[in-house]
Amino acid sequence: MDKNVFAAIATALYEYEGNNVHDKESGVITIKKHNTLWNAKFQNMTPKPSAK
């Protein structure tokens, strides 16, 4: 078998046992607003065309 398969299985078992916990509180989701160009207000609408 490929060594990558064994590495993937070992990583999955490691995380399943709770070794990859980010938050101390279980069941609580923390969402923080992060401004990027994807949610920029000036990109929501196209500019009005000029009458030439």
C-alpha atoms as an extended CHARMM CRD file, in Angstrom:
* protein
*
        52  EXT
         1         1  MET       CA              0.0000000000        0.0000000000        0.0000000000  PROA      1               0.0000000000
         2         2  ASP       CA              0.9320000000        3.6030000000       -0.4890000000  PROA      2               0.0000000000
         3         3  LYS       CA              2.4310000000        5.4050000000        2.5350000000  PROA      3               0.0000000000
         4         4  ASN       CA              0.0250000000        8.3000000000        1.9270000000  PROA      4               0.0000000000
         5         5  VAL       CA             -2.9170000000        6.0120000000        2.7070000000  PROA      5               0.0000000000
         6         6  PHE       CA             -1.4210000000        5.1060000000        6.0820000000  PROA      6               0.0000000000
         7         7  ALA       CA             -0.7090000000        8.7810000000        6.7960000000  PROA      7               0.0000000000
         8         8  ALA       CA             -4.3080000000        9.7340000000        5.9570000000  PROA      8               0.0000000000
         9         9  ILE       CA             -5.7140000000        7.0020000000        8.2080000000  PROA      9               0.0000000000
        10        10  ALA       CA             -3.4110000000        7.9830000000       11.0750000000  PROA      10              0.0000000000
        11        11  THR       CA             -4.3640000000       11.6570000000       10.7350000000  PROA      11              0.0000000000
        12        12  ALA       CA             -8.0830000000       10.8170000000       10.6590000000  PROA      12              0.0000000000
        13        13  LEU       CA             -7.7860000000        8.7000000000       13.8150000000  PROA      13              0.0000000000
        14        14  TYR       CA             -5.7590000000       11.4130000000       15.5500000000  PROA      14              0.0000000000
        15        15  GLU       CA             -8.4020000000       14.0520000000       14.7870000000  PROA      15              0.0000000000
        16        16  TYR       CA            -11.2710000000       11.6920000000       15.6480000000  PROA      16              0.0000000000
        17        17  GLU       CA             -9.8660000000       11.2400000000       19.1530000000  PROA      17              0.0000000000
        18        18  GLY       CA            -10.2450000000       14.9870000000       19.7270000000  PROA      18              0.0000000000
        19        19  ASN       CA             -6.6470000000       16.0620000000       19.2710000000  PROA      19              0.0000000000
        20        20  ASN       CA             -7.5270000000       18.7270000000       16.7270000000  PROA      20              0.0000000000
        21        21  VAL       CA             -9.9020000000       20.8430000000       18.8330000000  PROA      21              0.0000000000
        22        22  HSD       CA             -9.9750000000       24.5650000000       18.0920000000  PROA      22              0.0000000000
        23        23  ASP       CA            -12.5200000000       25.7020000000       20.6700000000  PROA      23              0.0000000000
        24        24  LYS       CA            -12.7290000000       24.8960000000       24.3560000000  PROA      24              0.0000000000
        25        25  GLU       CA            -16.5510000000       25.0840000000       24.2570000000  PROA      25              0.0000000000
        26        26  SER       CA            -18.3290000000       22.2570000000       22.5050000000  PROA      26              0.0000000000
        27        27  GLY       CA            -21.4030000000       23.1130000000       20.4660000000  PROA      27              0.0000000000
        28        28  VAL       CA            -20.5940000000       26.8330000000       20.1910000000  PROA      28              0.0000000000
        29        29  ILE       CA            -19.9220000000       28.3460000000       16.7850000000  PROA      29              0.0000000000
        30        30  THR       CA            -18.0350000000       31.6380000000       16.6690000000  PROA      30              0.0000000000
        31        31  ILE       CA            -18.4920000000       33.7010000000       13.5230000000  PROA      31              0.0000000000
        32        32  LYS       CA            -16.5600000000       36.9180000000       13.1170000000  PROA      32              0.0000000000
        33        33  LYS       CA            -17.2390000000       39.3190000000       10.2730000000  PROA      33              0.0000000000
        34        34  HSD       CA            -14.2780000000       39.5520000000        7.9360000000  PROA      34              0.0000000000
        35        35  ASN       CA            -14.2910000000       42.2670000000        5.2780000000  PROA      35              0.0000000000
        36        36  THR       CA            -12.9200000000       41.2050000000        1.9200000000  PROA      36              0.0000000000
        37        37  LEU       CA            -13.4550000000       42.2730000000       -1.6660000000  PROA      37              0.0000000000
        38        38  TRP       CA            -16.1020000000       39.5170000000       -1.9370000000  PROA      38              0.0000000000
        39        39  ASN       CA            -18.4580000000       41.4230000000        0.3720000000  PROA      39              0.0000000000
        40        40  ALA       CA            -17.3940000000       44.9860000000       -0.5000000000  PROA      40              0.0000000000
        41        41  LYS       CA            -20.3140000000       47.4180000000       -0.8100000000  PROA      41              0.0000000000
        42        42  PHE       CA            -18.8750000000       49.2520000000       -3.8100000000  PROA      42              0.0000000000
        43        43  GLN       CA            -18.9360000000       46.0380000000       -5.8630000000  PROA      43              0.0000000000
        44        44  ASN       CA            -22.6170000000       45.2320000000       -5.2420000000  PROA      44              0.0000000000
        45        45  MET       CA            -23.9610000000       47.2730000000       -8.1500000000  PROA      45              0.0000000000
        46        46  THR       CA            -22.5390000000       48.2980000000      -11.4770000000  PROA      46              0.0000000000
        47        47  PRO       CA            -21.8980000000       52.0280000000      -11.9430000000  PROA      47              0.0000000000
        48        48  LYS       CA            -24.4880000000       54.1360000000      -13.7390000000  PROA      48              0.0000000000
        49        49  PRO       CA            -23.5210000000       54.5710000000      -17.4010000000  PROA      49              0.0000000000
        50        50  SER       CA            -22.6720000000       58.0990000000      -18.4370000000  PROA      50              0.0000000000
        51        51  ALA       CA            -24.8390000000       59.7630000000      -21.1010000000  PROA      51              0.0000000000
        52        52  LYS       CA            -22.5110000000       60.7480000000      -23.9290000000  PROA      52              0.0000000000
